[in-house]
Amino acid sequence: MFTFDEKTADLIFGYCRERLALDPVPLDYGGYAKPLHDVLDGLISSEGNEPARVLDLFANRLATAVISSDSPRFLSFIPAAPTKASLLFDMVVSSSSLHGTSWLEAAGAVAAENQVLAVLSDLAGLPGTAGGCFVSGGSAANLSALMVARDTAGLQGHDTARPKFACTEEAHSSVGKALRVLGVDPFVVPSVDHRLTGEALETALSSARLGAADVVGVVATAGTTNGGIIDDLAGVGSVARRRRLWFHVDAAYGGGALFAPSVRPLFEGIAMADSLVVDPHKWLFGPYDCAALIYRRPALAKAVHTQDAAYLDVIHEALPHADHEVDAGAEDPNADVPWNPTDYAFHLTRRARGLPLWFSLAVHGTNAYREAVETVLANAKEVAALIARTPYLELVREPTLSIIVFRRQGWSRTHYEAWCASVLEDQVAFVTPTIWEGEAAARLALLHPDTTVEIVREIVDTMA
Ligand SMILES: Cc1ncc(COP(=O)(O)O)c(C=O)c1O
């Protein structure tokens, strides 16, 4: 099992090569594929199988039962659009078992990941001393950041007996779940045209509402998942500063747009964030699973997340004979000093999941990212215009970023569901309905630069 086998390697590399070369990738069928109940029968046995047989079964029965989220026709939820460079380097990360738990074990990988975090942090306008780590996704990042917010609230002079976080109903579902895990209640602030604003936050906190005095932090969203809307970060950040509240910005989806000068002003105020989440596996064209989690003051996160165990003491100690200055108390992720990603989130062992993005950014340069994001934003505008002028459709609102919500006149949820199933069956697109202001609606999430207005025209034609 531990000996390199040329034949299996050729088989797998051949499959990967073919898959990577597909242009476009097939959409495929997910749960709509042929039933899978007997496909795997007896496969895992005491004697094993020929690799070719297992790969064949995977390629023909299992892979086709996975909808390709990197197809330009995948417009549901939040799609993916990994660059070829990032996918190829993901194979390097796997082939080398590249991990990134501590500086002691993985300084090379950690230095590269920190370089990417610094690019994102600079785009947001955070100080040069900001830092953090990559975690598996936005949900894990939100949980890890809010845990730091909860556990350090006392340092800001808050009474922490019943801490609460302010947010709106539009915050991502993972925020609510994180609060449940942390045993913290949400303090729900009414949104104003689907946004959390500084004024609404201030009004709610100044009111006699139960729980207002217990609020220790606020969660703003830069790119809501349902509508792609950016909260009033400047207003919310100012209130947070004045009231010494932790300001968490969930830019898991929208953060990629920090690369785009055309919408950068909408993020005004993001530089005030105490913690920031951007998912490269969404709009930064990286493979799954990758979320950047950045803290303004990483030392606070380290105090909360460092795992204490005798066998781990060595990763926190100075490295004898290492060829760099050792400063065990250093807090600058960009200095060549020990930096342990494990200390900045709810994890210990971790894959060096920031490296595919690092490789792709280093190869293509940031201009290519800017152009790719701008292309998506421009396509989203064109798509919105197409929908607005189609007589049987109603555009719910102009898109802020790249999510377009609209309705087909006279349709109920049942109509949308039937339509979604039929366009997938015909391999036109993968779209799923949503609810907007209490009523069923169609939703298109654009994220792949190859999702053109022509593709969307094909889709909306099927609604006629
Ligand atoms: C704004 C926002 N936050 C958090 C998440 C959760 O991210 P993940 O699915 O990577 O856990 C999402 C996912 O779509 C999101 O859009």
The ligand as an ORCA input file, in Angstrom:
! r2SCAN-3c Opt
* xyz 0 1
  C     -21.880     34.951      3.719
  C     -21.545     33.521      3.990
  N     -21.025     33.180      5.194
  C     -20.717     31.914      5.497
  C     -20.919     30.899      4.598
  C     -20.575     29.492      4.955
  O     -19.429     29.110      4.260
  P     -19.048     27.569      4.080
  O     -20.127     26.984      3.240
  O     -17.725     27.644      3.388
  O     -18.978     26.964      5.426
  C     -21.468     31.193      3.333
  C     -21.741     30.123      2.360
  O     -22.330     30.303      1.340
  C     -21.764     32.533      3.015
  O     -22.264     32.894      1.831
*
